[in-house]
Amino acid sequence: MRIRRSVTRFFGASVLPAVCIAVTGYFGYYAISGTRNANHPVHATLASQQQKLASIRNDRMRLEHRIDLLDQGDPDMVKEVEHDQMTGSAPGELAMPRDTH
């Protein structure tokens, strides 16, 4: 009976320190090897994201220019959009008119 009580007391007293060590270990591990630590290659990720941003900005500027041409009623742009919608062509596809006999 005395041995059981001392074993129960020992394990009961060691639960709180074990939980504290586990929590400290968990947060310590992610502080060292997580994605927000000082050793994470942020510069490579930043360069990649900036390249994507530049590409998206170029696409946006190109689309805004096309929209401005459509708003101004540019006949070439209107004809191009009309042709694409009427033929259902894919980007980069060329449609050649057939000679009628």
Buried (B, 14 or more C-beta within 10 A) or exposed (E): EEEEEEEEEEEEEEEEEEEEEEEEEEEEEEEEEEEEEEEEEEEEEEEEEEEEEEEEEEEEEEEEEBEEBEEEEEEEBEEBEEEBEEEEEEEEEEEEEEEEE
